[in-house]
Amino acid sequence: MRSEVIQVHTGRQEVVLDLTARCADFVAAAADGLLHVFVPHATAGVAILETGAGSDDDLLHALADLLPKDDRWRHRHGSRGHGRDHVMPAFVPPYATIPVIQGQLALGTWQSICLVDLNVDNPDREVRLSLLEG
């Protein structure tokens, strides 16, 4: 298995950040296998979805509706509503696994690999890319 940690700066706003190009670069020299993308953070997730046509914003709006940024959360450190950031990975898990075929990500036409980060208190993230060749 080959593994690498990439550094990602998400800034101070909620974001769906496309990692597809970085993932494609990581697997380019491979034959066939599985790419596992993992975010070792309690407040971030990995989603596979269409970007650029509004779906990324739709996801952020849906998460805001589902997990309001208010004072209902028992987990209270950080900025207002930060407890919901810790619940989000139950809905958008911190990992995804993508087939790799002849050095190419086997994604659908409109699929992208994205980091989902609602935590405005932590602008710097790590993402572990692991390739299991087979």
C-alpha positions in Angstrom: 0.0 0.0 0.0 1.2 3.5 -0.8 0.0 6.4 1.4 0.4 10.1 1.4 -1.0 13.0 3.5 -1.9 16.2 1.7 -2.4 19.5 3.4 -5.6 21.5 2.5 -6.4 25.0 3.5 -10.2 25.4 3.7 -10.3 29.0 5.1 -12.8 30.4 7.6 -16.0 29.6 5.7 -18.0 26.4 5.2 -16.7 24.6 2.1 -17.0 21.7 -0.3 -13.5 21.5 -1.7 -12.8 19.5 -4.9 -9.9 17.1 -4.3 -10.3 15.1 -7.5 -7.3 16.5 -9.4 -5.0 15.8 -6.4 -6.4 12.3 -6.1 -5.9 11.7 -9.8 -2.3 12.8 -9.6 -1.7 10.4 -6.7 -3.0 7.4 -8.6 -1.7 8.3 -12.1 1.3 5.9 -11.9 -0.7 3.0 -10.6 -2.3 0.1 -12.5 -5.5 -1.1 -10.9 -6.5 -0.8 -7.3 -8.5 1.1 -4.7 -8.0 4.6 -3.6 -9.1 5.3 0.0 -9.5 9.0 0.9 -9.6 9.6 4.7 -9.9 12.9 6.7 -8.5 12.4 10.3 -10.7 15.1 11.7 -13.8 14.9 13.9 -15.5 17.7 12.0 -14.9 17.0 8.3 -16.1 14.5 5.8 -15.5 13.2 2.2 -18.3 13.2 -0.3 -18.5 12.1 -3.9 -20.8 14.5 -5.8 -21.1 16.8 -8.8 -19.5 20.2 -8.3 -19.7 23.4 -10.2 -23.4 23.1 -11.1 -24.7 24.1 -7.7 -24.7 20.7 -6.0 -21.9 21.7 -3.7 -23.8 24.8 -2.5 -27.0 22.6 -2.3 -25.1 20.2 0.0 -24.0 23.1 2.3 -27.6 24.4 2.4 -29.0 20.9 3.1 -26.5 20.4 5.9 -27.4 23.9 7.3 -31.1 22.9 7.3 -30.4 19.5 8.8 -27.8 20.7 11.3 -28.6 24.3 12.3 -25.7 26.4 13.6 -27.4 27.4 16.9 -27.2 26.7 20.6 -29.1 23.4 20.7 -25.9 21.4 20.7 -24.5 19.9 23.9 -20.9 20.0 22.5 -20.3 23.8 23.1 -16.6 24.7 22.7 -15.6 26.8 19.7 -17.8 29.1 17.7 -21.6 29.2 18.1 -23.2 26.0 16.9 -19.8 24.2 16.7 -21.5 21.0 18.1 -23.2 20.4 14.8 -19.8 20.3 13.2 -19.1 17.2 15.3 -22.3 15.6 14.2 -21.8 16.2 10.5 -19.5 13.2 9.9 -22.3 10.9 10.8 -24.0 12.2 7.6 -21.0 12.8 5.5 -18.4 10.2 6.6 -14.7 11.0 6.9 -13.8 8.6 4.1 -14.5 7.3 0.6 -13.1 4.5 -1.5 -12.8 4.8 -5.3 -11.8 2.1 -7.8 -8.7 2.8 -9.9 -8.4 1.3 -13.3 -5.2 1.7 -15.3 -4.1 4.7 -13.3 -7.5 6.5 -13.7 -10.1 7.1 -11.0 -13.2 5.1 -12.0 -15.6 8.0 -11.3 -18.8 8.8 -13.2 -18.9 11.7 -15.6 -20.0 14.3 -13.1 -18.6 12.8 -9.9 -15.9 14.6 -7.9 -14.1 13.7 -4.7 -14.7 16.5 -2.2 -13.7 17.5 1.3 -16.8 18.8 3.2 -15.8 21.1 6.0 -18.3 23.1 8.1 -15.8 23.9 10.9 -14.8 27.6 10.5 -12.6 27.3 13.6 -10.1 25.0 11.9 -8.9 26.3 8.5 -6.2 23.7 7.9 -6.9 20.1 7.2 -5.0 16.9 6.4 -6.3 14.3 3.9 -4.7 10.9 3.8 -4.7 9.2 0.3 -4.0 5.5 0.4 -3.7 3.3 -2.7 -4.1 -0.4 -2.4 -2.9 -1.8 -5.7 -4.2 -5.2 -6.9 
